[in-house]
């Protein structure tokens, strides 16, 4: 007999659609993407590492029906299977069977202890993201055919996305990821938070988290989104 899949119901309208869009973007970059789900005390967090970015992305939401009065869920699953279990009309999703998680899934940022250190307008962050993507494209197009190697493009991406956002410590790779994931829609102020070595850009649609001590990281996207 197959075990019944846990089913979680969101407390707020639109959360299922937001999760659906988030998962589709992840799968566009990596068909075999995995996500880690942590649920308990009426809240769920869904963590992912977008394939083209050296960051972690997370969507959190309130649950109308928690996993159980005393139960918690902490499992790594296939993003594709999770997408199949999203039920938008019911504002719910089924938790798939666990899979062997990638290394990043065992090194998540802390749940608590976050301290705000600044706010930035959403429109300003969008402008910075667009300008950085435009700079990458312009400089890449100026390279000769023989110069346009993967190593050269990776170096250019690393140079641009390692820059800080204004006078903050947050690297532009976090802004780039937030832009690509659709987290920068809307207006208002976006919060910057830190907890130990972790830095976080929090938006109404989700958060992007990076380690401030990781320095320059390999594997940055060479394809603007």
C-alpha positions in Angstrom: 0.0 0.0 0.0 1.3 3.5 -0.9 1.6 5.9 1.9 -0.8 8.9 1.7 1.0 12.1 0.7 0.8 14.9 3.3 -1.3 17.8 2.0 -0.7 21.4 3.1 -3.2 24.2 2.6 -2.2 27.8 2.4 -3.9 30.4 4.6 -3.7 33.2 2.0 -5.0 33.5 -1.5 -2.5 33.5 -4.4 0.1 31.4 -2.6 -0.4 28.3 -4.7 -0.1 30.3 -7.9 3.1 31.9 -6.6 4.6 28.5 -5.7 3.6 27.2 -9.2 5.4 30.1 -10.9 8.5 29.7 -8.7 8.8 26.0 -9.4 8.4 26.5 -13.2 11.2 29.0 -13.2 13.5 26.6 -11.3 12.6 23.7 -13.7 13.3 25.9 -16.7 17.0 26.1 -15.6 17.3 22.5 -14.3 14.8 19.8 -15.1 16.0 17.6 -12.2 15.9 20.4 -9.6 15.2 19.6 -6.0 13.7 21.7 -3.2 13.7 21.3 0.6 10.4 21.8 2.4 10.2 22.7 6.1 6.7 23.0 7.6 5.5 23.3 11.2 3.7 25.7 13.5 1.5 26.9 10.7 4.3 28.1 8.4 6.0 26.5 5.4 9.4 27.4 3.8 10.4 26.0 0.4 14.1 26.3 -0.3 15.9 26.0 -3.7 19.2 26.7 -5.3 18.6 28.0 -8.8 20.9 26.3 -11.2 22.5 29.4 -12.7 23.0 31.3 -9.5 25.2 30.9 -6.4 22.4 31.8 -4.0 19.5 30.2 -2.2 16.0 31.2 -2.8 13.1 30.7 -0.4 9.3 31.2 -0.4 7.6 31.2 3.0 3.8 31.2 3.6 1.3 30.7 6.4 -0.6 27.5 6.5 -4.3 27.1 7.1 -3.9 23.5 8.0 -0.5 22.7 9.4 1.1 19.3 9.0 -0.4 18.4 12.3 -0.7 19.6 15.9 2.6 18.2 16.9 4.0 17.2 13.5 6.7 18.8 11.4 7.8 18.2 7.9 11.4 18.5 6.8 12.0 16.8 3.5 13.9 17.2 0.2 11.8 16.5 -2.9 11.7 16.7 -6.6 10.7 20.2 -7.8 8.9 18.6 -10.7 6.8 16.3 -8.5 6.0 19.1 -6.2 4.8 21.2 -9.1 2.5 18.3 -10.1 1.0 18.4 -6.6 0.1 22.1 -6.6 -3.7 22.6 -6.5 -4.3 26.3 -7.3 -8.2 26.2 -6.8 -7.8 24.6 -3.4 -4.7 26.8 -2.4 -2.9 23.6 -1.4 -0.1 21.2 -2.4 0.8 17.6 -1.8 4.3 16.8 -0.4 6.0 14.3 -2.7 8.1 11.3 -1.6 11.6 12.3 -0.4 14.6 12.1 -2.7 18.3 12.2 -2.0 19.1 15.9 -1.6 22.0 17.8 -3.1 24.7 19.1 -0.8 23.2 22.6 -0.5 20.0 21.2 1.1 22.0 20.3 4.2 23.3 23.9 4.7 20.3 26.1 4.9 20.4 29.6 6.5 19.0 30.0 10.0 15.3 30.2 10.7 15.6 33.0 13.2 18.0 35.6 14.4 17.7 37.9 11.4 18.4 41.6 11.9 17.4 44.3 9.4 20.2 46.5 8.3 18.6 48.5 5.5 15.7 49.0 3.0 15.8 49.6 -0.7 13.0 50.7 -3.0 11.8 47.9 -5.3 11.9 50.1 -8.4 15.6 51.0 -7.7 16.5 47.3 -7.3 14.8 46.5 -10.6 16.7 49.3 -12.3 20.0 48.0 -10.9 19.3 44.5 -12.1 18.3 45.7 -15.6 21.5 47.9 -15.8 23.7 45.0 -14.7 22.1 42.6 -17.2 22.5 45.3 -19.9 26.1 45.8 -19.1 26.8 42.1 -19.4 25.2 41.9 -22.8 26.9 45.0 -24.1 30.4 44.0 -23.0 29.9 40.4 -24.1 28.8 41.6 -27.6 31.9 43.7 -27.9 34.2 40.7 -27.5 35.6 39.2 -30.6 34.5 35.7 -31.6 37.8 34.2 -30.4 37.6 36.2 -27.2 34.1 35.1 -26.4 35.1 31.9 -24.5 33.3 30.4 -21.6 36.2 31.4 -19.3 36.0 35.0 -20.4 32.2 35.2 -20.1 32.4 33.6 -16.7 35.0 36.1 -15.6 32.8 39.0 -16.8 29.7 37.6 -15.0 31.7 37.1 -11.8 33.0 40.7 -12.0 29.5 42.2 -12.4 27.5 40.0 -10.0 30.1 40.2 -7.2 29.7 44.0 -7.0 27.7 45.2 -3.9 24.3 46.7 -4.2 25.0 50.4 -3.6 26.7 50.8 -0.2 25.3 47.6 1.2 27.2 44.3 1.6 24.7 42.4 -0.6 26.3 41.2 -3.8 24.5 41.9 -7.1 24.2 38.1 -7.7 21.3 38.2 -5.2 19.6 41.0 -7.1 20.1 39.1 -10.4 18.6 36.0 -8.9 15.6 37.9 -7.4 15.0 39.5 -10.8 15.2 36.2 -12.7 12.9 34.5 -10.2 10.2 37.2 -10.5 10.7 38.4 -6.9 11.0 42.1 -7.8 7.5 42.8 -9.0 5.5 45.4 -7.3 6.4 48.6 -5.4 7.4 49.5 -1.9 10.5 48.8 0.2 12.5 45.6 0.2 14.3 44.6 3.4 17.9 43.7 3.8 18.7 41.4 6.7 21.7 39.5 8.1 22.2 36.6 10.4 25.8 35.6 11.1 27.5 35.2 7.7 24.2 35.2 5.8 22.7 38.1 3.9 19.1 38.2 2.7 17.1 40.3 0.3 13.4 39.9 1.4 10.6 40.7 -1.0 6.8 40.0 -0.8 7.3 37.2 -3.4 10.2 35.5 -1.7 13.8 35.9 -0.4 17.2 35.4 -1.9 20.0 34.5 0.6 23.8 34.5 0.2 26.7 33.9 2.5 28.7 37.1 2.9 31.9 35.1 3.6 31.8 33.0 0.5 33.7 35.5 -1.6 33.7 35.0 -5.3 31.8 31.9 -6.2 32.1 29.7 -9.3 29.2 28.7 -11.5 27.7 32.2 -12.1 25.3 32.6 -14.9 26.8 33.7 -18.2 23.3 34.1 -19.7 21.4 37.2 -18.7 17.7 36.6 -17.8 
